Amino acid sequence: MLPARTRKLIGTFVFITFLTVYALIAMAIGARYLSTVHGIWQFLFYAVAGLAWLPGAMVIISWMAKADKQ
């Protein structure tokens, strides 16, 4: 089992990488497929995409926050 400090360091890099890649993919999808649709659909897509990263982040953060086994 990894010590808490190591898990937090690895988790931080994984989280930053995940969020960066996710944001770039969401922007690419939005720019590619939603550039010609009505503004309300764009808003709805970006609202959903803006919240869809949370489950992945929760998994990473819960892994980082595990207590060390004694």
Rosetta constraint file for C-alpha pairs under 8 A:
AtomPair CA 1 CA 69 HARMONIC 7.98 0.50
AtomPair CA 2 CA 6 HARMONIC 6.27 0.50
AtomPair CA 2 CA 7 HARMONIC 6.13 0.50
AtomPair CA 2 CA 68 HARMONIC 7.98 0.50
AtomPair CA 3 CA 7 HARMONIC 6.30 0.50
AtomPair CA 3 CA 68 HARMONIC 6.26 0.50
AtomPair CA 4 CA 8 HARMONIC 6.09 0.50
AtomPair CA 4 CA 64 HARMONIC 7.12 0.50
AtomPair CA 4 CA 65 HARMONIC 7.52 0.50
AtomPair CA 4 CA 66 HARMONIC 7.32 0.50
AtomPair CA 4 CA 67 HARMONIC 6.88 0.50
AtomPair CA 4 CA 68 HARMONIC 6.11 0.50
AtomPair CA 5 CA 9 HARMONIC 6.24 0.50
AtomPair CA 6 CA 10 HARMONIC 6.13 0.50
AtomPair CA 7 CA 11 HARMONIC 5.76 0.50
AtomPair CA 7 CA 63 HARMONIC 7.68 0.50
AtomPair CA 7 CA 64 HARMONIC 5.39 0.50
AtomPair CA 8 CA 12 HARMONIC 5.93 0.50
AtomPair CA 8 CA 64 HARMONIC 5.10 0.50
AtomPair CA 8 CA 65 HARMONIC 7.55 0.50
AtomPair CA 9 CA 13 HARMONIC 6.61 0.50
AtomPair CA 10 CA 14 HARMONIC 6.19 0.50
AtomPair CA 11 CA 15 HARMONIC 5.83 0.50
AtomPair CA 11 CA 60 HARMONIC 6.31 0.50
AtomPair CA 11 CA 61 HARMONIC 7.18 0.50
AtomPair CA 11 CA 63 HARMONIC 7.77 0.50
AtomPair CA 11 CA 64 HARMONIC 5.88 0.50
AtomPair CA 12 CA 16 HARMONIC 6.15 0.50
AtomPair CA 13 CA 17 HARMONIC 6.08 0.50
AtomPair CA 14 CA 18 HARMONIC 5.91 0.50
AtomPair CA 14 CA 60 HARMONIC 7.79 0.50
AtomPair CA 15 CA 19 HARMONIC 6.04 0.50
AtomPair CA 15 CA 57 HARMONIC 6.73 0.50
AtomPair CA 15 CA 60 HARMONIC 6.70 0.50
AtomPair CA 16 CA 20 HARMONIC 6.09 0.50
AtomPair CA 17 CA 21 HARMONIC 6.10 0.50
AtomPair CA 18 CA 22 HARMONIC 5.92 0.50
AtomPair CA 19 CA 23 HARMONIC 6.01 0.50
AtomPair CA 19 CA 53 HARMONIC 7.36 0.50
AtomPair CA 20 CA 24 HARMONIC 6.24 0.50
AtomPair CA 21 CA 25 HARMONIC 6.16 0.50
AtomPair CA 22 CA 26 HARMONIC 6.10 0.50
AtomPair CA 22 CA 53 HARMONIC 7.25 0.50
AtomPair CA 23 CA 27 HARMONIC 6.07 0.50
AtomPair CA 24 CA 28 HARMONIC 6.09 0.50
AtomPair CA 25 CA 29 HARMONIC 6.13 0.50
AtomPair CA 26 CA 30 HARMONIC 6.07 0.50
AtomPair CA 26 CA 49 HARMONIC 6.57 0.50
AtomPair CA 27 CA 31 HARMONIC 5.94 0.50
AtomPair CA 28 CA 32 HARMONIC 5.90 0.50
AtomPair CA 29 CA 33 HARMONIC 5.92 0.50
AtomPair CA 29 CA 34 HARMONIC 7.60 0.50
AtomPair CA 30 CA 34 HARMONIC 5.11 0.50
AtomPair CA 30 CA 35 HARMONIC 7.03 0.50
AtomPair CA 30 CA 42 HARMONIC 7.40 0.50
AtomPair CA 30 CA 45 HARMONIC 7.45 0.50
AtomPair CA 30 CA 46 HARMONIC 7.60 0.50
AtomPair CA 31 CA 35 HARMONIC 5.44 0.50
AtomPair CA 34 CA 41 HARMONIC 7.69 0.50
AtomPair CA 34 CA 42 HARMONIC 6.14 0.50
AtomPair CA 35 CA 42 HARMONIC 7.99 0.50
AtomPair CA 37 CA 41 HARMONIC 6.69 0.50
AtomPair CA 37 CA 42 HARMONIC 7.09 0.50
AtomPair CA 38 CA 42 HARMONIC 6.75 0.50
AtomPair CA 39 CA 43 HARMONIC 6.11 0.50
AtomPair CA 40 CA 44 HARMONIC 6.15 0.50
AtomPair CA 41 CA 45 HARMONIC 6.08 0.50
AtomPair CA 42 CA 46 HARMONIC 6.19 0.50
AtomPair CA 43 CA 47 HARMONIC 5.98 0.50
AtomPair CA 44 CA 48 HARMONIC 6.13 0.50
AtomPair CA 45 CA 49 HARMONIC 5.91 0.50
AtomPair CA 46 CA 50 HARMONIC 5.63 0.50
AtomPair CA 47 CA 51 HARMONIC 6.57 0.50
AtomPair CA 48 CA 52 HARMONIC 6.00 0.50
AtomPair CA 49 CA 53 HARMONIC 7.16 0.50
AtomPair CA 53 CA 57 HARMONIC 6.33 0.50
AtomPair CA 54 CA 58 HARMONIC 6.00 0.50
AtomPair CA 55 CA 59 HARMONIC 6.39 0.50
AtomPair CA 56 CA 60 HARMONIC 6.47 0.50
AtomPair CA 57 CA 61 HARMONIC 6.05 0.50
AtomPair CA 58 CA 62 HARMONIC 5.90 0.50
AtomPair CA 59 CA 63 HARMONIC 6.21 0.50
AtomPair CA 60 CA 64 HARMONIC 6.26 0.50
AtomPair CA 61 CA 65 HARMONIC 6.11 0.50
AtomPair CA 62 CA 66 HARMONIC 6.48 0.50
